[in-house]
Amino acid sequence: MQPTQLILTLRLRAFGRWVQAHSFELFFLGPVIVGGALWVLHRHLDHLRVPISRLVESPTQPYGLPITDILAFCLLLFVLRLPATFRELYSARDGASILDVLPVSSTARFHVSLAAEWAAMLPTFLILLTAAGVLQGRLLPPLTSMPSVSWRLFSALSALAMLRMVTALCAVRWRFAFRGATTLLAALVLLALGLSSHQPFARLIFLPWVPPAAQIEALVRSCVASSTPTTESLWNKPLTQAGQLLGLYLLTRYLYTRWHRSNLGIARQLSNHRQTLGAQHVLSLLHRWLGARPLAAQITRDLILVARRFSPAVVLAAGIAVTAQGLALSLLLDDNLPMLWRQRLAVSGFSLSVLAMVALVPFLLKHQLPRFWIEKTTGVELEQIWKAKLWTAAVLGLIPAGFGSIVLLMAPNLGATAKGIALLQLLAATWIITSILGLAVFEIAAQPVLGLIFGSLVASALAALIVFYPHAWWLWLIFHGYAAGQIAGRASRRVQLVEVER
Amino acid sequence: MSAEPQTSQEQTEGKPDASQPMLIVDNVSKSYGTLLALDGVSLQADGDILGLLGANGAGKSTLYRSILDLTACDSGTIRIAGYDVGKHSVEARRLIGYLPEELHLYDRLSGWEHLELVAGLKDLDNRAERQDWLDYFGLADRRNVLVGEYSLGMRKKVGLIAALMGNPRLALLDEPLNGLDTESMRRLRLRIEEMSRTGTTFVVSSHVMSFVERICDRVAILRQGRLTAYGTTESVRQQAGMPDRPFEDVFLKLALD
């Protein structure tokens, strides 16, 4: 067997085991939740179908859908996956990869990485396209358009994968530290530039993403619209696409085989050195201020790990939080909406950003499980262990909530009463989300996704109650008190049951 | 309304008792499915250095985990300074410093931050002591470097400092020599001897028999979960019928034959 095939087979086997381990969530719980949500929301989805079809089938832009939106989508996918691409190429977090010391050719490793990068985005695309199709009342695109859909999916994913690989290779070569916040900021600046300007400079910056964006735009049209695309741009012609892909493939392969091996040392340095900078001094001060107490030590440790991006989930959560904040801000400033809805939607957006940040806590605990012996063997009270996670959730939630509160207070088109109500609603929603998710974190410590789903459902339902039915505040207070009391009552036992890995 | 009177045994378990040996392991058994990891193990340690020896898979790590109540015993009791660890694990753990064999640390914390974390969890305010330990093991100039960049020996030193700082009354060191250079091994031995003189009880596992022979007052040898020898190195030699042979040969006979 060729090395490429051998490595891919092993990775597929590992993936198969992962699917097997998560089969309950993937094949039962997930479909039940999604199906239940669709069943509850199906009447509202009917209303959405009309504007989406109108947007796609009566294009006002050269590419059908506004190209800036598709470009923004491409850029988001690109940025969110970039840290994972870095790890895929350099195994920097796990030390030297076994492949670095085995006689495996650079070309074989390049193809493995390319396949992994390609496959990593496939589920996201399939879910989005299926969701787009479901919104239009069908699960699959018409059979006649399947070949073109497959080709577009392949070329869009390939182009995005290779763009990420080229970026990662160049960034390491030129010693640009892969900091999530920096990357995210750069993407936002680019996004703002692209959305607000039609200057040639902005177009030039976006040029690499235009081919995959054109593919995605055609892809969405194929899945959503009743007919195949009628407008063919330069980027949509199969020959042009094949030429672009071939060029990008040759460039990526050349850079990989030329730079990858010599980049390994630089990547390792970047991965470690950059982590000692940043929030260290602030957190050190925080530690001194809180004192050497078990609770303070755990909260400080948690915040340091989040600040140093213990997982790509941190970038993802920050991205979702920033996007939700931006969405809330734009809805708040939209004078076409009635004031009540501006207030409700803005508070919902800010609450979503709180949820995104607090959702990190279950993943933080999962990351800490192999090191849980530290807490378990130092005589810390079980109560202080779960309370530390509650406080970490509160601190993480208060960051976006604080920003949201400032925005709400400064909103020019909300009255004083509306501002006050919105502020109270946001703070109450933050309290509910942080307390429920922070308390529930030990419920299913080894399965953060499952814990997150349950916690988010309860917290979102209660937060929605506050935003949309504020006069029934006593109801959510009772529900919240009951739910939080139930979880808190068994939290210590849950902590005790957490196994320390051998 | 009056509270239920406590029995004398409960009163003893609820607080440390200086009259009792620091560590008592009494007839402890533990199995994982059909695998009997510990089979009626009994031993004591009090103010001395006990070597816990055995081949890979003999049950040493399971015994450490049982002492810390990370794994519940199927039968038998373990007491630390009078605390029954099954009932008062938190109180018992406050008296212990532990170095596991598989040392999982946070790659994204620096060595200093790691020690700060452990000190915080133990409620110790000991900046100066931590700095002394780092100086002692030659880690002071690397204290702000992330653990992810440390060598195996440096990680081991962080684990050792975390276990030994604050003068624990009982130190459980599972394979403390792995990854240490010769100079660090010597320094560790000296520090263990010094702490033992001031009252810390040690239970140490190692495959380096010269270290064990030199440092341990007594040894306990486990084979497939059973205690096959227990006593001073000289008495264990006698027990094996090999009074003049190197201790390595004695160990191989008792642990493997």
Chai-1 contact restraints between the chains, C-beta under 6 A:
chainA,res_idxA,chainB,res_idxB,connection_type,confidence,min_distance_angstrom,max_distance_angstrom,comment,restraint_id
A,N272,B,L146,contact,1.0,0.0,6.0,A-B,restraint_1
A,N272,B,G148,contact,1.0,0.0,6.0,A-B,restraint_2
A,N272,B,E149,contact,1.0,0.0,6.0,A-B,restraint_3
A,Q275,B,R108,contact,1.0,0.0,6.0,A-B,restraint_4
A,Q275,B,L146,contact,1.0,0.0,6.0,A-B,restraint_5
A,T276,B,L146,contact,1.0,0.0,6.0,A-B,restraint_6
A,A292,B,A119,contact,1.0,0.0,6.0,A-B,restraint_7
A,A292,B,G120,contact,1.0,0.0,6.0,A-B,restraint_8
A,A292,B,D125,contact,1.0,0.0,6.0,A-B,restraint_9
A,P294,B,L121,contact,1.0,0.0,6.0,A-B,restraint_10
A,A297,B,L117,contact,1.0,0.0,6.0,A-B,restraint_11
A,A297,B,G120,contact,1.0,0.0,6.0,A-B,restraint_12
A,A297,B,L121,contact,1.0,0.0,6.0,A-B,restraint_13
A,R301,B,L117,contact,1.0,0.0,6.0,A-B,restraint_14
A,L305,B,R108,contact,1.0,0.0,6.0,A-B,restraint_15
A,R308,B,R108,contact,1.0,0.0,6.0,A-B,restraint_16
A,F310,B,R108,contact,1.0,0.0,6.0,A-B,restraint_17
A,P370,B,H104,contact,1.0,0.0,6.0,A-B,restraint_18
A,R371,B,H104,contact,1.0,0.0,6.0,A-B,restraint_19
A,W373,B,P100,contact,1.0,0.0,6.0,A-B,restraint_20
A,T377,B,L68,contact,1.0,0.0,6.0,A-B,restraint_21
A,T377,B,R93,contact,1.0,0.0,6.0,A-B,restraint_22
A,T377,B,Y98,contact,1.0,0.0,6.0,A-B,restraint_23
A,T378,B,L121,contact,1.0,0.0,6.0,A-B,restraint_24
A,T378,B,K122,contact,1.0,0.0,6.0,A-B,restraint_25
A,G379,B,V90,contact,1.0,0.0,6.0,A-B,restraint_26
A,G379,B,R93,contact,1.0,0.0,6.0,A-B,restraint_27
A,G379,B,R94,contact,1.0,0.0,6.0,A-B,restraint_28
A,V380,B,L121,contact,1.0,0.0,6.0,A-B,restraint_29
A,V500,B,L70,contact,1.0,0.0,6.0,A-B,restraint_30
